[in-house]
Amino acid sequence: MSQMTLFPLTNLPLVAPDDNIANLIVDSLETMQQQLQEGDIVVIAQKIVSKAEGRVIPLPENPDERARKVAVATDKEPRFVAAVLQDSTSIVHGRRGMLVVRQKSGWTCSNAGIDRSNVGVQNPEECQLALLPEDADASARKIRDDLLELTGVAAAVLINDSFGRPWRLGTVGVCIGCAGLAPIWDQRGRSDLFGYQFDTSEECIADELSAAATLVMGQGAEGNPVVIVRGYELPNQPPQPATTIQRGQSSAPSLVNVEIEDI
């Protein structure tokens, strides 16, 4: 790899339901006098995918008893907790100020990945919540197919989001949707500088690329939800969905604190 560059699309409009993200990307590139190139990786913030797919909901009006009990245990708003539980299959961990769940598409994350920031509202008095895409791998495949049809370039596509990590502070950009590349680079059998052969090394390049793009996107009012990664040489491995990253997860939730585990 000689040089890798990352640049944001700086003139994208605010995304609305039913917008075609590939069209927006191509229009933005043309305005910037840029074009997709073979080997490019397009990293897209989950938020605009969710908005385009209509995965935006108001706060539930009447949280049920379970949501109210979890809200007390975690010191969270009952209506927000109700939305989290509706888009989850199980509670993995909870304590005051934290609610980690298994989201319906399989990701283990805080608050089912639900976010209030940069969502926009139709009614200023009504809080809107962005859910994760129903199937982010399918979303990535569609955007990749649309880009190929529009440009003739088979760029890889990643959908990223910001997740926390066990036993470490701060969020990091991770991949939740993938098309056109292998998210895990299996390096077993390769050797280091001194000839030592790797027998366990598997590198999650999809998360590393997503994290790098997150630095360019920003987390607040930057307005850069799409980043092009150019110059990264992908390993010669068949493409896989992002769900392959999750294979190490146990299907059973871990123990949680007493206030929640009996719910």
TORSELO-771616 format. One record per residue (C-alpha): residue in three letters; x negated, y negated, z negated. Coordinates in steps of 0.1 Angstrom, whole numbers, plus 5000, padded with zeros to 4 digits. Last residue first. Example, Ala and Ser with C-alpha at 12.3 -4.5 7.8 and 13.67 -1.06 7.14 Angstrom:
BEGIN
MISE;r;u;v;w
MISE;ser;4863;5011;4929
MISE;ala;4877;5045;4922
//
This chain:
BEGIN
MISE;r;u;v;w
MISE;ile;5376;5092;4654
MISE;asp;5356;5113;4629
MISE;glu;5322;5102;4642
MISE;ile;5330;5065;4641
MISE;glu;5329;5053;4605
MISE;val;5304;5080;4596
MISE;asn;5276;5069;4619
MISE;val;5270;5086;4652
MISE;leu;5257;5121;4659
MISE;ser;5247;5127;4695
MISE;pro;5272;5132;4723
MISE;ala;5271;5166;4741
MISE;ser;5265;5168;4779
MISE;ser;5228;5163;4772
MISE;gln;5210;5140;4795
MISE;gly;5180;5152;4815
MISE;arg;5199;5152;4848
MISE;gln;5206;5115;4846
MISE;ile;5181;5103;4873
MISE;thr;5198;5126;4898
MISE;thr;5228;5104;4895
MISE;ala;5209;5078;4915
MISE;pro;5216;5097;4947
MISE;gln;5188;5115;4965
MISE;pro;5168;5108;4996
MISE;pro;5143;5134;5008
MISE;gln;5107;5129;4998
MISE;asn;5078;5113;5016
MISE;pro;5070;5087;4990
MISE;leu;5081;5052;4997
MISE;glu;5055;5026;5007
MISE;tyr;5064;4993;4992
MISE;gly;5058;4965;5017
MISE;arg;5091;4946;5014
MISE;val;5115;4944;4985
MISE;ile;5145;4922;4994
MISE;val;5165;4908;4965
MISE;val;5202;4903;4962
MISE;pro;5221;4888;4932
MISE;asn;5202;4854;4932
MISE;gly;5225;4830;4915
MISE;glu;5200;4816;4890
MISE;ala;5227;4809;4864
MISE;gly;5218;4836;4840
MISE;gln;5199;4869;4842
MISE;gly;5173;4863;4868
MISE;met;5172;4878;4903
MISE;val;5134;4877;4907
MISE;leu;5127;4895;4874
MISE;thr;5156;4918;4882
MISE;ala;5139;4929;4914
MISE;ala;5109;4942;4895
MISE;ala;5133;4962;4872
MISE;ser;5152;4977;4901
MISE;leu;5119;4987;4918
MISE;glu;5107;5004;4886
MISE;asp;5141;5020;4881
MISE;ala;5142;5034;4916
MISE;ile;5105;5045;4912
MISE;cys;5113;5069;4884
MISE;glu;5080;5086;4882
MISE;glu;5077;5124;4876
MISE;ser;5045;5136;4862
MISE;thr;5046;5171;4845
MISE;asp;5019;5192;4861
MISE;phe;4994;5166;4873
MISE;gln;4961;5179;4885
MISE;tyr;4929;5164;4870
MISE;gly;4905;5157;4898
MISE;phe;4888;5128;4882
MISE;leu;4906;5100;4900
MISE;asp;4940;5117;4893
MISE;ser;4954;5147;4912
MISE;arg;4988;5155;4928
MISE;gly;5005;5188;4920
MISE;arg;5034;5172;4902
MISE;gln;5040;5138;4915
MISE;asp;5077;5140;4919
MISE;trp;5088;5105;4928
MISE;ile;5123;5101;4913
MISE;pro;5148;5077;4930
MISE;ala;5143;5094;4964
MISE;leu;5152;5069;4991
MISE;gly;5180;5060;5015
MISE;ala;5208;5053;4991
MISE;cys;5208;5046;4954
MISE;gly;5233;5034;4927
MISE;ile;5227;5029;4890
MISE;cys;5191;5017;4892
MISE;val;5176;5000;4861
MISE;gly;5168;4964;4852
MISE;val;5155;4962;4816
MISE;thr;5172;4950;4784
MISE;gly;5155;4939;4753
MISE;leu;5143;4957;4721
MISE;arg;5129;4992;4721
MISE;trp;5140;5023;4701
MISE;pro;5163;5036;4728
MISE;arg;5165;5014;4759
MISE;gly;5189;4986;4769
MISE;phe;5204;4985;4803
MISE;ser;5205;4957;4830
MISE;asp;5220;4967;4863
MISE;asn;5208;4977;4897
MISE;ile;5222;4988;4930
MISE;leu;5195;5001;4953
MISE;val;5197;5002;4991
MISE;ala;5171;5017;5015
MISE;ala;5170;4999;5049
MISE;ala;5180;5018;5080
MISE;val;5176;4989;5104
MISE;gly;5199;4986;5135
MISE;thr;5211;4953;5122
MISE;leu;5249;4954;5118
MISE;glu;5254;4991;5120
MISE;leu;5224;4998;5097
MISE;leu;5236;4972;5073
MISE;asp;5271;4988;5071
MISE;asp;5256;5022;5065
MISE;arg;5234;5009;5037
MISE;ile;5263;4991;5022
MISE;lys;5284;5022;5023
MISE;arg;5257;5044;5009
MISE;ala;5251;5020;4980
MISE;ser;5288;5019;4971
MISE;ala;5289;5057;4972
MISE;asp;5259;5058;4948
MISE;ala;5277;5032;4926
MISE;asp;5308;5054;4922
MISE;glu;5335;5036;4901
MISE;pro;5314;5004;4901
MISE;leu;5306;4992;4866
MISE;leu;5333;4971;4850
MISE;ala;5334;4933;4852
MISE;leu;5355;4917;4825
MISE;gln;5377;4886;4828
MISE;cys;5386;4863;4799
MISE;glu;5419;4844;4805
MISE;glu;5422;4807;4796
MISE;pro;5403;4796;4827
MISE;asn;5428;4815;4849
MISE;gln;5413;4829;4881
MISE;val;5381;4836;4863
MISE;gly;5345;4840;4872
MISE;val;5324;4871;4865
MISE;asn;5290;4855;4859
MISE;ser;5289;4868;4823
MISE;arg;5316;4890;4808
MISE;asp;5300;4924;4812
MISE;ile;5310;4960;4809
MISE;gly;5281;4985;4811
MISE;ala;5301;5011;4792
MISE;asn;5297;4988;4761
MISE;ser;5261;4998;4757
MISE;cys;5248;5026;4780
MISE;thr;5249;5063;4788
MISE;trp;5257;5066;4825
MISE;gly;5280;5094;4837
MISE;ser;5305;5077;4861
MISE;lys;5330;5075;4832
MISE;gln;5306;5057;4809
MISE;arg;5291;5077;4781
MISE;val;5291;5053;4752
MISE;val;5269;5030;4731
MISE;leu;5286;5006;4708
MISE;met;5264;4981;4688
MISE;gly;5270;4951;4665
MISE;arg;5276;4972;4634
MISE;arg;5269;5008;4643
MISE;gly;5278;5031;4671
MISE;his;5263;5060;4690
MISE;val;5274;5084;4718
MISE;ile;5311;5076;4721
MISE;ser;5328;5096;4747
MISE;thr;5344;5096;4782
MISE;ser;5343;5059;4788
MISE;asp;5361;5033;4809
MISE;gln;5392;5030;4786
MISE;leu;5369;5030;4756
MISE;val;5351;4999;4768
MISE;ala;5383;4981;4776
MISE;ala;5397;4989;4742
MISE;val;5365;4977;4726
MISE;phe;5369;4943;4743
MISE;arg;5405;4941;4730
MISE;pro;5393;4950;4694
MISE;glu;5365;4923;4694
MISE;lys;5334;4939;4679
MISE;asp;5322;4944;4643
MISE;thr;5311;4980;4652
MISE;ala;5331;4999;4626
MISE;val;5360;4974;4627
MISE;ala;5361;4975;4665
MISE;val;5359;5014;4664
MISE;lys;5390;5014;4642
MISE;arg;5409;4989;4664
MISE;ala;5401;5008;4695
MISE;arg;5413;5040;4679
MISE;glu;5445;5023;4668
MISE;asp;5454;5010;4703
MISE;pro;5443;4977;4717
MISE;asn;5473;4957;4730
MISE;glu;5465;4930;4757
MISE;pro;5436;4946;4775
MISE;leu;5410;4919;4784
MISE;pro;5414;4911;4821
MISE;ile;5400;4933;4847
MISE;val;5373;4932;4874
MISE;arg;5364;4963;4894
MISE;gly;5379;4948;4926
MISE;glu;5353;4964;4949
MISE;ala;5337;4931;4959
MISE;lys;5335;4921;4922
MISE;ser;5319;4954;4912
MISE;val;5294;4951;4940
MISE;ile;5287;4915;4929
MISE;lys;5280;4925;4893
MISE;gln;5259;4955;4901
MISE;ala;5231;4933;4914
MISE;ile;5218;4944;4948
MISE;val;5183;4956;4957
MISE;val;5176;4959;4994
MISE;ile;5145;4980;5002
MISE;asp;5127;4972;5034
MISE;gly;5109;5000;5052
MISE;glu;5121;4989;5087
MISE;gln;5126;4952;5086
MISE;leu;5157;4931;5078
MISE;gln;5156;4897;5094
MISE;gln;5148;4862;5081
MISE;gln;5156;4828;5094
MISE;met;5170;4819;5059
MISE;thr;5204;4813;5075
MISE;glu;5200;4846;5093
MISE;leu;5192;4864;5061
MISE;ser;5222;4849;5044
MISE;asp;5245;4860;5072
MISE;val;5230;4896;5071
MISE;ile;5235;4898;5033
MISE;leu;5270;4885;5034
MISE;asn;5280;4910;5061
MISE;ala;5265;4938;5041
MISE;ile;5284;4927;5010
MISE;asn;5318;4929;5028
MISE;asp;5341;4909;5006
MISE;asp;5372;4928;4995
MISE;pro;5374;4911;4961
MISE;ala;5353;4879;4959
MISE;val;5316;4872;4959
MISE;leu;5302;4837;4953
MISE;pro;5284;4826;4983
MISE;leu;5248;4839;4991
MISE;asn;5223;4811;4997
MISE;thr;5191;4822;4979
MISE;leu;5186;4857;4992
MISE;pro;5157;4867;4969
MISE;phe;5122;4876;4978
MISE;leu;5099;4905;4968
MISE;thr;5065;4912;4983
MISE;met;5044;4943;4982
MISE;gln;5008;4942;4996
MISE;ser;4984;4967;5011
MISE;met;5000;5000;5000
//
